[in-house]
Amino acid sequence: MKLKQKPNSGARQLDRRDFLKTGLTGGIIAATIPGLATATEINHPSLPSLESKPFELDEITITELQAGMSSGKYTARSIAEKYIERIKSIDRNGPELRTVIELNPDALTIADALDKERKEKGPRGLLHGIPVLIKDNIDTADKMATTAGSLALVGSKPPADSFVAHQLRQAGAIILGKTNLSEWANIRSSRSTSGWSGRGGLTKNPYALDRNTSGSSAGSGAAVAANLCGVAVGTETDGSVISPASIHSVVGIKPTVGLISRTGIIPISHTQDTAGPMTRTVKDAAILLSALSGIDPEDKATLESRGKSSSDYTQFLDIKGLQGTRIGVVRRYFGFHELVDALMARAFDVMKQNGATMVDPADADTLGQLDKNEGLVLRYELKADMNAYLARLGSSAPVHTLKEIIEFNERNKEKEMPYFQQETFIQAEAKGPLTEKEYIEARDNNLRLARAEGIDAIMDKFKLDALVAPSESPAWCTDLVTGDHFLSGSTTAAAVAGYPSITVPAGFVFGLPVGISFFGRAWSESTLIKIAYAFEQATKHRKPPRFLPTANVRIDQH
């Protein structure tokens, strides 16, 4: 979860919109506004890189890894070994990114078994032998822990793999390790610092080490960006896949709630929680999404996906996917930064050049009415869902209720609460059961405002295939004293509705990545992937990080 109170940019919105409609094209904007960098400009050698040497697997895709294993150039073991060495080199040493909270001690043994299986039977599919990092709130019944970054869960033993881990293993993926996260998926406090956990410490942003990684899938986003794995899995309640993906110039998919089972994932909200792919390309995201999705009797939400999902999302990868589409610009999510607005203007030019019709603006006032009720719903569901998850762990769990987590944190405040407290936990613990009128009304109102009177209404009114907005602001400086300082983002509408969203790299501001989000109706992943892939292929903004000590804000370099 990334939800915090976002600034209301409505007062500035008209001025920004007027500016962007004065006829300035993307190229002119890029030339006249300092700091607005193209993808190729971020590698200007004005600051020293902290990366020691080139990495053989930099920016490699799943398809390329499979080709390497098929030709004999690589094996699953050799690939895993290269990523482990990479992690030791720059995650544990060098820049010390701290994206990986724990490595799987059985990773190489699993790789050996998969290599043997490939020789004897052939590969299971596109994920056979591919190293995957997963967020440390996703259960694995192996030698690794699942703690949500909290010391309170050290020593707990999940009774079984999560559905996500099971799907990955069935597909032949190697779960290489667990990624650090904003502790408890960033729900403990409204003044938290994203990317920090009591167990994992602070994850650094590989584009500028003093900048934040955003939350809560901070480690997954940074690890993929820094080429520490083939692909990664994050989770989101509101923004925790989309925001860190945007900030790390990677692709993130927050699917429709129910497309991927939540069984065995440390929860916040059964209304909004979902896992999602975090990858360097849309194609890799589609491959990973295909493996993760499926019906799980233990998660009733997945029953809704029957007949609405796909076993192969790669079939929707279409380089001409923008042709004939109608895409609505949700202007209420603009105006928080003029350089981000300028990047979006350039993106819209690309879309129009590739056959899309941009409907601008395409808004609904209801989307501005979600924050208050969302927080209330999450507090109720946090208590109920967390207690249910801990009960599932049984006697192996050091804590058994949200109340006991709060008490643990108080006893261990020097380690667990050195920078921010747990007021959200305390507020959630004070809530009653999910039968209370306050909860039911807030949940129903929010779903109505986000769905029927929000996303669905906009798309019906303008006959749209998707909505578009900037994903998130550029990364802010990490501040352990006062917490996060992000400007704004566009994640809440799709998050509250439980609808899908995908973010794709859209360019850079002072060398810091910015993503663009496409979102829409429930179960519209196929359409969003088609649009996102066409945009990605037309722009190819993704560039790897250089591990700079700070952002390049020298105007003379742009």
C-alpha positions in Angstrom: 0.0 0.0 0.0 1.2 3.5 -0.7 -1.9 5.5 0.3 -1.2 8.7 2.2 -3.0 12.0 1.9 -2.2 13.3 -1.6 -2.2 17.1 -2.2 -5.2 18.3 -4.1 -3.9 19.7 -7.4 -7.3 21.0 -8.6 -6.5 24.6 -7.9 -3.5 24.5 -10.2 -5.1 22.2 -12.8 -6.6 24.8 -15.2 -3.4 26.8 -15.4 -1.4 23.7 -16.3 -4.0 22.5 -18.8 -4.0 25.9 -20.5 -0.2 25.8 -20.7 -0.2 22.4 -22.3 -2.8 23.4 -24.9 -1.0 26.4 -26.2 0.4 24.4 -29.1 3.8 23.5 -27.7 4.8 20.1 -29.1 6.8 17.6 -27.1 10.0 18.5 -28.9 9.7 22.2 -28.2 8.8 21.6 -24.6 11.9 19.3 -24.2 14.1 22.0 -25.7 12.9 24.9 -23.6 12.3 23.5 -20.2 15.5 22.8 -18.2 15.4 19.4 -16.5 13.1 17.7 -19.0 15.4 14.9 -20.2 14.9 12.3 -22.9 15.8 8.7 -22.3 19.2 9.2 -23.9 20.1 12.2 -21.9 20.1 10.6 -18.5 23.5 9.0 -19.1 25.4 12.3 -19.4 28.6 11.8 -17.3 28.2 14.8 -15.1 28.2 12.8 -11.8 30.3 9.8 -10.8 28.5 6.4 -11.0 28.9 4.1 -8.1 28.5 0.9 -10.1 31.8 -0.9 -10.3 31.6 -2.8 -13.6 29.2 -3.7 -16.4 26.9 -6.6 -15.8 26.5 -9.4 -18.4 22.7 -9.7 -17.9 21.9 -6.0 -17.9 18.4 -5.3 -19.3 18.1 -8.9 -20.5 14.5 -10.1 -21.1 12.8 -13.4 -20.4 12.9 -14.3 -24.1 16.6 -13.6 -24.3 17.3 -15.7 -21.2 15.3 -18.6 -22.7 17.2 -18.3 -25.9 20.5 -18.4 -24.0 19.4 -21.6 -22.1 18.2 -23.2 -25.3 21.5 -22.5 -27.1 23.6 -23.7 -24.1 25.1 -20.3 -23.5 23.4 -20.2 -20.1 21.9 -22.7 -17.7 19.4 -21.9 -15.0 22.2 -22.3 -12.5 24.6 -20.0 -14.2 21.9 -17.3 -14.5 21.0 -17.6 -10.9 24.7 -17.5 -9.9 25.2 -14.3 -11.9 22.2 -12.6 -10.3 23.4 -13.7 -6.8 26.8 -12.3 -7.5 25.2 -9.1 -8.7 23.2 -8.9 -5.5 26.3 -9.4 -3.4 28.2 -6.8 -5.4 25.8 -3.8 -5.4 23.0 -4.7 -3.0 25.0 -5.9 -0.1 28.2 -3.9 -1.1 29.0 -1.0 -3.3 26.0 1.3 -3.4 24.3 -1.0 -0.9 20.8 -0.8 -2.3 19.3 -3.1 0.3 16.6 -4.3 -2.1 16.9 -7.9 -1.1 15.9 -8.8 2.4 16.8 -12.5 2.1 18.3 -14.8 -0.5 16.8 -18.3 -1.0 19.4 -20.8 0.3 18.0 -23.4 -2.0 18.0 -21.3 -5.2 20.9 -23.1 -6.8 19.6 -26.6 -5.9 16.3 -25.7 -7.5 18.2 -24.3 -10.6 20.1 -27.6 -10.9 16.8 -29.6 -10.8 15.3 -27.3 -13.5 18.3 -27.7 -15.7 18.0 -31.5 -15.5 14.3 -31.3 -16.3 15.0 -29.1 -19.3 17.4 -31.7 -20.7 15.1 -34.6 -20.0 11.7 -33.2 -20.8 12.2 -29.7 -22.2 11.1 -26.4 -20.5 7.8 -26.0 -18.8 7.3 -22.6 -20.4 8.7 -19.1 -20.6 9.5 -18.9 -16.9 11.5 -22.1 -16.7 14.7 -21.3 -14.9 14.0 -17.6 -14.6 15.1 -16.0 -11.3 12.3 -14.1 -9.7 12.4 -11.9 -6.6 9.1 -11.6 -4.5 8.1 -9.2 -1.9 8.6 -10.1 1.7 4.8 -10.2 2.4 4.3 -13.3 0.1 4.4 -16.6 1.9 6.9 -19.3 1.0 6.9 -22.6 2.8 10.7 -23.0 2.6 13.8 -21.8 4.4 13.0 -18.2 3.9 10.9 -16.0 6.3 7.8 -14.0 5.4 7.7 -11.0 7.7 6.4 -7.9 5.9 9.7 -6.4 7.0 8.7 -6.5 10.6 10.7 -8.1 13.4 7.4 -9.1 14.9 7.1 -12.0 12.4 10.7 -13.2 12.5 10.4 -17.0 13.2 7.0 -17.5 11.8 6.5 -20.5 9.4 3.7 -20.3 6.9 1.9 -23.6 6.6 2.0 -23.6 2.8 3.2 -21.6 -0.2 1.1 -18.6 -1.1 -0.8 -19.0 -4.3 1.7 -16.7 -6.0 4.7 -18.8 -4.9 2.9 -22.0 -6.0 2.2 -20.6 -9.4 5.8 -19.5 -9.9 7.1 -22.9 -8.9 4.6 -24.6 -11.2 5.8 -22.4 -14.1 9.5 -23.4 -13.4 10.6 -20.1 -12.0 13.3 -19.9 -9.4 12.3 -17.8 -6.3 15.7 -16.2 -5.8 14.8 -14.4 -2.7 12.5 -11.9 -0.9 12.6 -8.1 -1.4 12.6 -5.4 1.2 9.4 -3.3 1.4 7.9 -0.4 3.3 7.2 -2.3 6.6 3.7 -3.8 6.8 3.2 -2.6 3.2 3.3 1.0 4.4 0.1 0.9 6.5 1.6 1.3 10.0 1.9 5.1 10.0 0.8 8.1 7.9 4.3 9.6 8.4 6.3 6.6 7.3 9.4 6.7 5.1 8.8 4.4 2.1 11.3 1.7 1.5 12.2 1.3 5.2 11.5 -1.7 7.4 12.7 -2.8 10.8 14.1 -6.0 9.4 15.5 -4.8 6.1 16.6 -1.2 6.7 16.3 1.4 4.0 16.2 0.6 0.3 17.9 3.1 -1.9 16.9 4.3 -5.3 19.5 3.2 -7.9 18.9 6.3 -10.1 19.9 8.6 -7.2 20.8 7.0 -4.0 19.5 9.8 -1.8 16.1 9.6 -3.4 13.2 7.5 -2.3 12.1 4.2 -3.8 8.4 4.8 -3.0 6.2 2.1 -1.4 5.5 -0.4 -0.5 7.0 -2.7 -3.2 10.2 -0.6 -2.9 12.6 -3.5 -3.1 10.9 -5.2 -6.0 10.9 -2.0 -8.1 14.5 -1.1 -7.3 15.8 -4.7 -7.8 14.2 -4.9 -11.2 15.6 -1.5 -12.2 19.1 -2.4 -11.0 19.0 -5.8 -12.9 19.2 -8.0 -9.7 16.7 -10.5 -11.1 14.8 -11.5 -14.2 11.5 -10.2 -13.0 9.9 -9.4 -9.6 6.5 -9.6 -7.9 5.1 -6.7 -5.8 1.8 -6.2 -4.1 -0.5 -3.2 -4.0 -3.4 -1.8 -2.0 -3.1 1.7 -3.4 0.0 2.6 -5.4 2.5 0.0 -4.2 3.1 -1.6 -7.5 2.4 1.4 -9.8 4.3 4.0 -7.8 7.7 2.2 -7.3 7.5 1.0 -10.9 7.1 4.5 -12.1 9.9 5.8 -9.9 12.3 3.1 -11.2 11.5 3.3 -14.9 10.0 -0.2 -15.0 6.7 -1.7 -16.0 4.2 -2.5 -13.2 0.8 -4.1 -13.6 -1.8 -3.7 -10.8 -4.4 -6.3 -12.1 -8.2 -6.4 -11.4 -8.7 -7.6 -7.8 -9.3 -11.3 -8.1 -7.1 -12.0 -11.2 -4.3 -13.1 -8.8 -5.1 -14.9 -5.6 -4.2 -13.2 -2.3 -4.0 -16.5 -0.3 -0.8 -16.4 1.7 -0.1 -12.7 1.3 0.1 -10.6 4.4 -3.0 -8.4 4.0 -4.3 -4.9 4.4 -7.6 -5.0 2.5 -9.5 -7.8 0.8 -11.3 -5.1 -1.2 -8.1 -3.7 -2.7 -5.2 -6.0 -2.2 -3.5 -7.7 -5.2 -0.1 -8.9 -6.3 1.3 -7.8 -9.6 4.3 -8.1 -12.0 7.2 -5.6 -11.9 9.5 -6.0 -15.0 11.7 -4.1 -17.4 9.4 -4.6 -20.4 5.7 -5.0 -21.1 6.2 -8.4 -22.7 7.9 -9.7 -19.5 5.0 -8.3 -17.5 2.5 -10.1 -19.7 4.5 -13.4 -19.3 4.6 -13.1 -15.6 0.9 -12.1 -15.3 0.0 -15.2 -17.3 1.7 -17.4 -14.8 0.4 -15.6 -11.7 -3.3 -15.5 -12.6 -5.7 -18.3 -11.9 -8.7 -19.4 -9.8 -8.1 -20.3 -6.2 -11.0 -21.7 -4.1 -9.4 -20.2 -1.0 -9.8 -16.7 -2.4 -13.4 -16.2 -3.5 -12.5 -13.0 -5.4 -10.7 -15.2 -8.0 -14.0 -16.9 -8.9 -15.0 -13.7 -10.6 -12.1 -14.1 -13.1 -13.6 -17.2 -14.7 -14.1 -16.5 -18.4 -12.6 -13.0 -18.0 -8.9 -13.7 -17.7 -6.4 -15.2 -20.1 -3.8 -17.9 -19.7 -1.5 -16.1 -22.1 -1.5 -12.3 -22.0 1.4 -12.2 -24.5 -1.2 -12.7 -27.3 -2.3 -9.1 -26.7 1.2 -7.6 -27.5 0.5 -5.6 -30.6 2.9 -3.0 -31.9 -0.1 -1.3 -33.6 -2.1 -1.5 -30.5 -2.8 2.2 -30.3 -4.5 2.4 -33.7 -8.2 3.1 -33.4 -8.2 3.4 -29.6 -9.9 6.2 -27.7 -8.0 7.2 -24.6 -9.3 9.6 -22.0 -7.0 12.1 -20.2 -7.9 12.3 -16.5 -6.8 15.9 -15.9 -7.5 15.9 -12.2 -4.3 14.0 -11.8 -2.2 16.6 -13.6 -0.8 20.0 -12.4 1.5 18.9 -9.6 4.7 19.4 -11.6 5.1 21.3 -14.9 7.9 19.0 -16.1 5.7 15.9 -15.6 2.9 17.6 -17.5 5.3 18.3 -20.3 6.3 14.6 -20.5 2.7 13.7 -20.7 2.2 16.1 -23.5 5.0 14.4 -25.4 3.4 11.0 -24.7 0.1 12.1 -26.0 1.7 13.3 -29.2 3.2 9.8 -29.6 -0.2 8.2 -29.0 -1.9 10.4 -31.6 0.9 9.8 -34.1 0.3 6.0 -33.6 -3.4 6.2 -34.3 -5.0 6.9 -30.9 -7.7 9.5 -30.3 -7.1 11.5 -27.2 -10.2 12.6 -25.4 -9.1 15.5 -23.2 -10.3 16.1 -20.6 -12.1 12.9 -19.4 -13.0 13.4 -15.7 -15.5 12.7 -13.1 -15.9 14.6 -9.9 -16.5 11.4 -8.0 -12.8 10.5 -8.3 -11.9 13.4 -6.0 -14.2 12.0 -3.3 -12.4 8.7 -2.5 -9.6 9.5 0.0 -11.6 9.9 3.2 -13.7 6.7 2.8 -10.7 4.7 1.5 -8.8 5.3 4.7 -11.8 4.3 6.8 -12.3 1.1 4.9 -8.7 0.1 5.0 -8.6 0.5 8.8 -11.5 -1.8 9.3 -10.3 -4.4 6.8 -6.7 -4.2 8.1 -7.8 -5.4 11.6 -10.1 -8.2 10.3 -7.8 -9.4 7.5 -4.6 -9.2 9.5 -6.1 -11.2 12.4 -7.4 -13.8 9.9 -3.9 -14.1 8.3 -2.2 -14.5 11.7 -4.7 -17.1 12.8 -3.8 -19.1 9.6 -0.1 -19.1 10.8 -1.2 -20.8 14.0 1.2 -21.5 16.8 4.3 -20.8 14.6 3.5 -17.0 14.6 5.3 -15.0 17.4 2.2 -12.7 17.3 -1.4 -13.7 16.8 -3.4 -10.5 16.5 -3.0 -6.9 15.4 -3.1 -6.0 19.1 -0.1 -8.2 19.8 1.8 -6.6 16.9 1.1 -3.1 18.4 2.3 -4.4 21.8 5.5 -6.0 20.2 6.3 -2.6 18.5 5.9 -0.8 21.8 8.3 -3.3 23.6 10.8 -3.0 20.7 10.3 0.7 19.8 14.0 1.4 19.5 14.3 -1.1 16.6 10.8 -0.9 15.2 9.8 2.7 15.6 13.0 4.8 15.5 11.6 7.2 12.8 7.8 6.9 12.8 5.1 5.5 15.0 2.1 3.1 14.5 -0.9 5.4 14.8 -2.7 3.8 11.8 -2.3 0.4 13.5 -3.8 1.8 16.7 -6.7 3.4 14.8 -7.4 0.1 13.0 -7.3 -1.8 16.3 -10.0 0.5 17.7 -12.4 -0.4 14.9 -15.2 -2.9 15.3 -16.2 -5.9 13.1 -17.0 -5.7 9.4 -20.7 -5.8 10.2 -20.6 -2.2 11.5 -22.8 0.3 9.5 -19.9 2.8 9.3 -17.7 0.3 7.4 -20.4 -1.0 5.1 -21.6 2.5 4.1 -18.0 3.7 3.5 -17.1 0.6 1.4 -20.3 0.7 -0.7 -20.0 4.5 -1.2 -16.4 4.2 -2.3 -17.1 1.4 -4.7 -20.0 3.3 -6.3 -18.0 6.5 -6.6 -14.9 4.7 -8.1 -16.8 2.3 -10.3 -20.3 3.1 -11.6 -20.1 6.8 -11.1 -16.3 7.0 -11.7 -14.2 4.9 -14.1 -17.2 3.1 -15.7 -19.2 6.4 -16.1 -16.3 8.2 -17.8 -15.6 5.4 -20.2 -19.3 5.1 -21.1 -19.7 8.8 -21.6 -16.7 9.2 -23.9 -16.7 5.6 -25.4 -13.2 5.0 -24.2 -10.8 2.0 -24.3 -8.6 3.3 -21.5 -7.9 6.3 -19.2 -4.4 7.8 -18.9 -2.6 10.0 -16.3 0.9 10.4 -14.9 1.7 7.6 -12.5 3.6 9.4 -9.9 5.9 12.4 -9.3 9.7 12.0 -9.7 11.4 10.5 -6.6 11.7 12.8 -3.7 14.6 12.9 -1.3 14.4 10.3 1.4 13.7 12.0 4.7 13.7 9.8 7.8 12.9 12.8 10.0 9.6 13.9 8.5 8.6 11.1 6.2 7.6 11.0 2.5 7.2 14.1 0.4 5.7 12.8 -2.8 3.6 15.4 -4.8 0.8 13.4 -6.2 -0.2 10.3 -8.2 -3.1 8.7 -10.1 -3.4 5.3 -8.4 -6.4 5.8 -6.1 -9.3 5.5 -8.6 -8.2 2.1 -10.0 -7.1 0.9 -6.5 -10.4 1.7 -4.8 -12.4 0.3 -7.7 -10.3 -2.9 -7.8 -9.7 -2.2 -11.5 -6.5 -2.8 -13.5 -3.7 -0.3 -14.1 -0.4 -0.5 -15.9 2.5 1.9 -15.7 5.1 2.3 -18.4 8.3 4.5 -18.5 7.5 7.9 -20.0 10.8 9.7 -19.6 12.9 11.5 -17.1 12.9 14.7 -15.1 16.5 15.7 -14.0 17.5 12.1 -14.6 14.7 10.8 -12.4 12.1 8.4 -14.0 8.5 9.2 -14.5 5.8 6.7 -15.6 2.6 7.0 -17.4 -0.5 4.9 -16.3 -3.2 3.4 -18.4 -6.2 2.1 -16.4 -9.8 1.1 -17.2 -12.7 -1.3 -16.5 -12.6 -4.5 -14.6 -10.9 -7.4 -16.4 -9.5 -5.0 -19.2 -5.9 -6.2 -18.8 -5.8 -7.4 -22.4 -6.7 -3.9 -23.7 -4.3 -2.1 -21.3 -1.4 -4.4 -22.2 -2.1 -3.8 -25.9 -2.0 0.0 -25.5 1.0 0.0 -23.1 3.0 -2.3 -25.4 2.4 -0.1 -28.4 3.4 3.0 -26.4 6.5 1.3 -25.1 7.6 0.2 -28.5 7.0 3.6 -30.0 9.1 5.4 -27.2 11.5 2.9 -25.5 12.1 5.3 -22.6 13.4 2.7 -20.3 17.1 3.2 -19.4 19.1 1.4 -16.6 20.2 3.4 -13.5 23.7 4.7 -13.0 23.7 4.6 -9.1 24.5 8.3 -8.8 24.9 9.7 -5.3 22.3 12.3 -6.0 20.0 13.6 -8.8 21.6 15.5 -11.7 20.1 18.9 -11.3 22.7 20.9 -13.2 20.7 22.9 -15.8 23.7 23.1 -18.1 23.5 19.4 -18.6 20.1 19.5 -20.2 
